[in-house]
Amino acid sequence: MEFSPLMANEIELAKGIFVVSIDFELAWGYVDEKLTAEKKAAIRREAEAIIRLLNLFDEYNIPATWGVVGHLLENDCVWSGGRAHADFPRPIMADEKRDWFAAHPAPSDPEEDLWFDRCGLVDAIRQARAGHEIASHSYAHLLYGSKQSHPRALEKDLAKAASIHQARGLACSTFIFPRNSVGQLDLLQKYGFACYRGRRTHWYDPLPRPLGRLAHLASYLSPIGLTSAPAIGRNGLVDIPDSLLLMSRGGVRRHLPPACVARKARNSLARAAARQEIFHLWFHPYNLVFETERQFAILRSVFQAAARLRGAGKIDILTMKDAARKVRGNCL
């Protein structure tokens, strides 16, 4: 079932909140694409970026919400009739040109490190001092908000994600939709989720895709901060909307001045403190593997500003789960 923002009630906060969420998906983020050699190399560099990122979070005592694709946590998969996950109804996407699991590595495939967490990164995240949250980013990166997605495949996907979390002792509190494709909120409620990352609307959303992408890139040049008020929908789920994506610096995006990105994020923090709203920064580990030093310099600048505001008592720095609890507390 699709969700309308008109069904939600915005909640006033007593203090601004800073939230960081990270989509951890490895090759599953490109399951419906052909992986190039360049992309494979970049995915393999994510492990180093994640360890460095965990150290930075620890340095500033900033907890984050990590949306993990459940399939990364499996040790093996069931094959039948020469294909993986035959228990999923097909086609998973009505308009798909090849099977959703076509790129799934066969047992003992040398490239399975692109698809499974063989380095123990999720364990490293759980053990970090900052106290991160492990959220669900689905089981196999299906698109929950697409009308092309098979409804029974989506429920199968969510059931498997919840089962993996339960087996690993992980809570099913927070859901991060693959590609921010929001939908099936009643299904999330059925499986016990309490909150999700919603999608902020932008003035350029109705534009044709090439113009919209250009406008999105240009928006980082504006110093105006971006924040949102959280909302509770009629199904009781807390929507914690995204505010700003720390974009990858691959391709044309490398020309975006890092100082502009850092300024926009810092101004968003100041706005969150002044308006008692949420600044929600999000990205993928993949976004850190191009021009890595510049990306980490941006994050350090933002984290320093956030730590100062927290020290002055002007904002809280929370995981999505804890932010949702605070939102619910403000309703009492």
Secondary structure, DSSP 4 states (H G I P E B T S, - for coil): ----GGG-EE---SSEEEEEEEEE-GGGGGTTSPPPHHHHHHHHTHHHHHHHHHHHHHHHT---EEEE-GGGG-S---EETTEE-TTS-S-SBTT-SS-TTTTPPPTT-TTGGGTS-TT-HHHHHHH-TT--EEEE--SS---TT-TTB-HHHHHHHHHHHHHHHHHTT----EE--GGG----HHHHHHTT--EE------TTTTS-HHHHHHHHHHHTTS-----B--EE-TTSPEE----EE----SGGGGGS-HHHHHHHHHHHHHHHHHHT-EEEEEE-GGGGSSSHHHHHHHHHHHHHHHHHHHHTTSEEE--HHHHHHHHHHTT-
